[in-house]
Amino acid sequence: MKRIAIVALLFVAASAQAAERIDKKAEYLRAYVAALRFANEANQPFMSMSHMETGSPAQLTEFIAQSRMAHDALERAAEHVAPFMASRNRAVAKSAALAKGVFEARQKLCERWRALYADMSKPEAAADPSIAARFSRLRAEIDRVGENLGDSAVAAAWGVVRVDRRGNPRGWGVSSRDRKRAVDELKKTFGDSITAGPRPGMNYLETAASAMSSFLILDNWKGAHPT
């Protein structure tokens, strides 16, 4: 009986430590920035591809290899935010859930693109009108799937401030050092101009990173609430 009580106490203590960890604003900030970095890595393989979409065996081989790299990077991105879905901080939990949903949806898109390229390599593909339609649908879904990441970045911004009982932000919940590290990491990943705020032409990742970094650089943000 005594041993059972000790084990139970250890379990409770471990659970409390885990809850404390996932509720720390600075830890979520680091995890969120890392997730954006991995998601950006997932985009890079496709940037180097010719995108001629000829359906040739060589292109299929290349796309499969690059798609798997992207899938793995998105898996790491999702793993970074997933634990925070259980946070007692509602903004953090919302941000983590939205981000994880985007990364997982992008993984599924990778799988569908691989299937499409495989179908293109078949002899009968040239006479199949559905191929072009599938390409169009997938391209449109890339933008649609990424839309929630902007909302995730806004929730993340709310998650790293202190909020009063009325729901109004009243100060930073992370240190200036933590904020500087996050901004430096975002600049390293997306370029120095990322702190200028979202602008036309940005992809879904750049928009989220810009929204987050432009808020983090504010020293006196009273009245400049996350939006």
N, C-alpha and C positions, 0 to 999 in steps of 0.2 A: 504493500500500500504506500509506504514511504517513497519507494522508488517511482511509483506512478505519479505521486504528487510532485516529485522533483522534475520528472520529465514534462509534466503539464506546465510547471512554472517556466521551464526552459523554453517550451513551445510558445507560451504567452509572451515571454521576453523577446524571443526572436521575431514574433509577429509584430510586436510593438516597434522594434527597431526597423523592420521592413516598412511599416506604415510611416514611420518618421522619415525614412529615406525618400519615399515616393512623394511625400508632402513638402519636401524642401524645394523652394522656388529656384535656387541656384542650380540644383541638380537637374531640374527639368530644363532650365535654360541651356545647360551644356548638352543634355540629351537631344533637345530639339534642334540645336545648331548642328550637331553631329548627324542627325537624321537628314537634314537638308543637304549636308555635304555628300552623304552616301547616295541620296536621290539624284544629286547632280552628277555623281559618278555614273549612275545608271544611264543618264542621257548621253554621256560622252561617246560610247561605242558607236552609236548611230550617227554622230556628227562626222565620223570619218568614213562613213559608207558612201558609195556613189549614188545610191537611191535611184538607179536606172530602172529597177524593177523589171528586168528582162525575163526573170524566171530561169536564168541559166543555172546549171549545177554549181558553178563556182560561187555565184551570188547567194544561192541557197545555203551553201556551206558557211559562207562568211556571216550571213544573217543569223544562222542558228548559233554560231559561236558567240557573236556579239550580243544576241538576245539573252543567252544564258548568263553572260557576265552582268547584264543589266538586271536580270531577275535576281541574281545573288545580291547585288548592291541594294536593291529595293527591299530584300529580305532583312538586310542589316539595318536599313533605315526604320523599318517597322519594328524590329526588335528593340531599338533604342527608345521608342516612345511607348511601346505596349505596356510596360509596368505602371506607367503614370495614369492609365485609364482608371485605376483604382484609387487615385488620389482623392482626398477629402476636399481639396481645392477644386471647386467646380469648373473654374476656367481652365485649369490644367487638365483635368479629366476630359473636358470637351475638346480641347486642342489636341490631346493625344489620340482620342478616338477618331477625330476627323482626319488627322495626318495618317494614322494607320490605315484607315479606309482608303485614302488616296493611294498609298504605296501598294496596298494589296490589289486595288483595281488596276493599277499600272502593271503589276505582275501578270494579271490575267490578260491584259492587252498584249504583253510580250508573247504569251502562249498563243493567242489568236493570230498575231502577226506571223509566228513560226508556221502555224497551220496553213495560213494563206500562201506563204512563200513555197511551202511544200506542194500545195495544189497547183501553183503556177508552174512548177517544174514538170508537171505531167504533160504528156503529148496532147491531150484533148483540151488543155487550158486555153489555147489560142482561140478556140471556138466557143468558149464559155463566157457569156455576157455577165455572169454573176461575179466574176473576178474583179472587174472594175468597180462594181457596186460595193463589194466588200472593202476594197481599198478606200473608197470615199467614206463609208461608215466608220471605219477604224480611224481615219484621220480626224473626223469630226469628234469622235469619242475621246481622243487624246486631250483636246481642250476641255471638253465637258468634265472628264474625270478629274482634271486638275483644279477645277474651280473651288472645291472645298478646302484646298490648301490655303487659300487666302483667308478664309474664315478661321482656319486653324491658327494662322499667324496672329490674327487679331485676338483670339482667345488666349494664345500664349502670352501676348503682351499684357492682357488683363491678369494673367496668372502670376506674373513676376512683380506686381505692385501690391501694396497693402491697401486693403479696402475696408471702409468703415461699415457700421451696421446698416447704413442706408444704401450700401452698394457703391459709394463714391470713392474713387482712388484718393489716397492721402499721402502717398510717398512710395519710394522704391522699396521693394521687398528683397532686392539683391544688391550687393555692394557695387560700387563704381568699378572695382577691379574685375568682378565677374562680368559686368556689362562690357567693359573694354575688351576682355578676352573674347567674348561672344562676337563683338563687332569686328575684331581683328580676324577671327576665323571666317566670318562671312565675307569680309573683304578679300581674304586669301582665296576663297572658293569662287566668288562671283565678280571680283574686281572692286577697286576703290569707289567707283561711282554708285555702288549698291546702296549707300547711305542717303542718296539724294531722294529716295522715295519712288514708289511705283510710277511707271510711265508707259506709254503705248509702245508696243513691240516686244515687251518682255514676255517670256514664257511663264508658265504657272509657278515654277520654282523661283525664278528671279523675282516675280511679284511678291511672293511670300517672304523671301529673304530681305527684299527692300523694305517692305512694310515693317518687318521686325527690326531691322537695323536702324531705320530712320527714327524709330521710337526710342531705341536704346541709347542713342547718342544725346538725347535731350537731358540737360542738367536741371533745368527748371521747367517742368512740364505741367505745372498747375494750370488747369483749363484745357490742356492739350491731351484730352483723354484718348485712349486707343479707340480707333473707329474701324 
